[in-house]
Amino acid sequence: QVQLVESGGGVVQPGRSLRLSCAASGFTFSSFGMHWVRQAPGKGLEWVSVISNDGNSEYYADSVEGRFTISRDNSKNTLYLQLSSLRPEDTAVYYCAKPSQPSEIDFLIESWGQGTLVAVSS
Amino acid sequence: IVMTQSPDSLAVSLGERATITCKSSRSLLASSNNKNFLAWYRQKPGQPPKLLIYWASTRKSGVPDRFSGSGSGTDFTLTISSLQAEDVAVYYCQQYYASPITFGQGTRLEIK
């Protein structure tokens, strides 16, 4: 079955960088565009970014545009999110998420990982 | 697209009906396929969200039939016909009509 396992979270100081990873299994990774969604402690869900199945297209939320970079390695079935110039308001659980249909980019999210916590604090 | 849910929290007795509404700032009905790009998720404490309903009213395989979705255009409803203890959670609507994907603020459902 579909498995999405995030890693790379932790405590980081404001202005620093961090790279999150998401190891995918149980489906043909290269056929699906993939998303990152985050959730601040006790708050709602906020979409962060999506990358096309071939890695050639990327889209970002305004709140992270220019600071975060999404990428993927289809040979390793792994999705990445590079977080730079981190701010306290970036503190959240970051979820890797898979859409329901194989396509370049699909916005209906069907499966979620367990998430990895990023805490930005001095 | 701004998604607004109501109420923010809801307490319902076991076996009773629970109703959550979601309003979008623009129509989610696509003329290309005559479908509403609206999904509902349930998130239990300490867990990631789980997809319940998509295309506004299509129940995902394995989701109990006490969950139903309705509505079109800008106004949508999630109904739980007979509340069970395991339904205690936060429920989110989400539009996937246009980027960026946006979610409602969530509705916390509790047992009365």
Interface residues (C-beta under 8 A of the other chain):
Chain A: H35 V37 G44 L45 E46 W47 V50 Y59 A61 D62 Y95 S100 F107 L108 I109 E110 S111 W112 G113 Q114 G115
Chain B: F37 A39 Y41 Q43 Q47 P48 P49 K50 L51 Y54 K60 Y92 Q94 Y96 S99 P100 I101 T102 F103 G104 Q105 G106
